[in-house]
Amino acid sequence: MNVTLEPISTADEPVLHRLMQFYVYDFSELTGHDVADDGTFFSGELEATLRPEHSRHAFLLRVAGRLAGFVILDERSRVTGDPSVMDVAEFFVMRKYRRKGVGAAAAVQAFDSFPRKWEVRQTANNTAATSFWRKVIARYTGGRFDEVVLDDERWRGPMQSFDATFIRK
């Protein structure tokens, strides 16, 4: 399966906005968010996602050239603010492509693209995501990662951390 991460340009912003609706819809099962009267979900301020001064990297996820989701990475820890850490801010694989190795392939491409320290967080009640990330990170690092469960104003849920600079391909 040909899985690629394609950097998002400002011309791709409408595509990201539409994909974000699917992402927020999927999360509504966990968060309890309702759809607005206009039939859309509030998806936050995506404009900042595409501004390079915010040290974010946004990618469209494609399978054999077809849209399959998106990946948004931050060059800073959400937990500590450390700018040397890459944080998986948002990671979305459309349902059609789940459980087929697409998410794992996209995660590995992201990790390989930024050989540095990483943090990957999941909300406390998103057990499917936690299981996915544990498996992917364990495979990628050969089991050399740490996991903590946070429960404070910084984050509520599991977080895996590892150093991709030590990964030998």
Secondary structure, DSSP 8 states (H G I E B T S, - for coil): --EEEEE--GGGHHHHHHHHHHHHHHHHHHH-----TTS------GGGGG-GGG-EEEEEEEETTEEEEEEEEESS-TTT--TTEEEEEEEEE-GGGTTTTHHHHHHHHHHHHS-SEEEEE--TT-HHHHHHHHHHHHHHHTT--EEEEEESSS-EEEEEEEEGGG---
